């Protein structure tokens, strides 16, 4: 084989410095899982949503980034999550909220279940489900059983249980899907997952309690899942933040594109008002910032149409105007 015909040796990327810290990982998992997917890939991790075994194999092959990622995620699951749950439970108890059972045992159990999920399904899945379930069980199990929402078999108690189930599954579904695929779950997939989240507790509680209690749990779980999977509670804040950012730049001239919520949250399924007008204000003076926002729009299911197609057209229009003005 001639010297020029030698196959190229693949370049192995391993940049553990690109792996965020434990608290930053949790924030990115919840709000920017798609950005985290690409950041971990850039660090050299081949399977950002992989099982612990897969990531350990990457570490054994010399992947320091995979090792750092596993260590920080396990720190969240095994230390920080149960510790925060215990402190929150103590705070509720001091405030006089009636609770039954020993909540730190539930926190330890959730961490153990999260480890099993991390081994079987994926590390990110185990960390999110274990951590969120650990916190939600304070209200969904201990406070409900303690009578904080009325009789244990009453309507408010059923709603509390269902809401906790919906929050855990809804938040986890979007974050796990975004980290695994590098894009937000489709509306159809969210709807299918919502049906499953509602049907499962209906069967479980139908055998353990009354049909009316099971129906209340299922209905509240469905509503909470849809609200959390589509990130509806965040949307009001996003609308306000986008309107304020646009108004500040529109009336004061101060650059505020770095404030726009589409750059800080990947899983908004509804469009942000004033975003297109905001981009139009900066398209001629700060095209690099506009392109960064356009890239963020491509990672936001509700703002894709405000992304590259609009920006390319606006840049071409601005370029044409700049070409005409010197002639005039």
Secondary structure, DSSP 4 states (H G I P E B T S, - for coil): --GGGPPPPPPPP--GGGS--HHHHHHHHHH-HHHHHHHHHHHT-S-TT--HHHHHHHHHTT-HHHHHHHHHHHHIIIIIHHHHHHHHHHHHHHTT----S-HHHHHHHHHHHHHHHHHHT-HHHHHHHHHHHHHHHIIIIIIHHTTTTSSTTSHHHHHHHHHHHHHHHHHHHHHHHHHHHSSPPPHHHHHHHHHHHHHHHHHHHHHHS-HHHHHHHHHHHHHHHHHHHTTHHHHHHHHHHHHHHHHHHHHH----GGG-GGGT-S---SPPTTHHHHHHHHTTT-HHHHHHHHHHHHTSTTSGGGSHHHHHHHHHHHHHHHHHHHH-
